[in-house]
Amino acid sequence: MNKFWEFGATAGLAAVLLAGCGDAATPEEDVETPAEPPAEVAEVEYPVTITDAVGDEIVIEEEPEAIVSMIPSNTEIAYELGLGEKMVGVSDYDNYPEETTDVEKIGGQEFNVEKIISLQPDLVLAHESGLGVGDAGLQQLRDAGLDVFVVQNAASFEEVYDSITEIAQATGTMEAAEKLVSEMEVQVAEIEELAATIEEPKTVFLEVGSQPDIYTTGSGTFMDEMLTLINAENVAGELEGWVIMDPEAIVAANPDVMITTEGDYVEDAVGQIKKRGGFAEVTAVKEDAIYSLNSDMLTRSGPRLTAGLMEMAQAVYPDVFNE
């Protein structure tokens, strides 16, 4: 299975592919049809006021020149928007792009408040998923005079696009954001179009954790949305959110395909699934249709989700998506 897929459409084709095709008029001979001028992207004018995921209005006086990101998805968005040279701090979990290895680390869920303040950032990109544990620390950052923007916990592609746009509004990178979102929309549309040709949808079980319990993703998660986009059925679709699923229920569901995201940190994740009691009769096990996919591309709500979507499609429907 190919690890990377080059999308056939460029960002410039976004409007055509998303709007659909109409009847094409034939231009008269030797007469050139003028090209449509590109839509203008509104520039960010500072000061800018934006409302974050907790409802706080953040006033950013000037374009940020030093940024701290507290979660990998925010970091990946920032780098894709061309903000790499402005990143002065990232979380301990950041591993993409490669340049993040050279950026100061500020901790994980329990982040180092003093370290962040010492970096003197103009903007701190926090995340809704870190609320609760990190509330006191975030307030200390605010009390120190730092602009803290809490990005929403996206649960769909549309919400990921919104997160990209919000970060762009805060950082003055709207043109890059519009291009990125358009490219992602086109990539998703291409996959959907190909998936629509599938006449017999497969059932799929997504395993995102196995110790001590087996965790999967139900409705209301973007991994469930991914299965819908590739025309597959999530056997845990009647459950909601990130949930524990009993092994006997998985066997009873008898999925055609099983996907694990633990391959990078659990030894022989696929082999362990095959050895479970009762799993020998599951269709996915009998047909050797168990795949280990990159966790980051499937679980981080950032720009690489479309690449993760394609890898999932190639695993579930190799005959369709590996052509």
Secondary structure, DSSP 8 states (H G I E B T S, - for coil): --S----S--GGGHHHHHH---------TT---------------SSEEEE-TTS-EEEE-S--SSEEESSHHHHHHHHHTT-GGGEEEB-TT---SGGGGGS-B-BSSSB-HHHHHHT--SEEEEEGGGTTTSHHHHHHHHHTT--EEEE----SHHHHHHHHHHHHHHHT-HHHHHHHHHHHHHHHHHHHHHHTT-SS--EEEEESB-SSS-EEE-BTSHHHHHHHHTT-EETTTTSBSEEE--HHHHHHH--SEEEES-TTTSTTHHHHHHTSTTGGGSHHHHTT-EEE--HHHHHS-STTHHHHHHHHHHHH-HHHH--
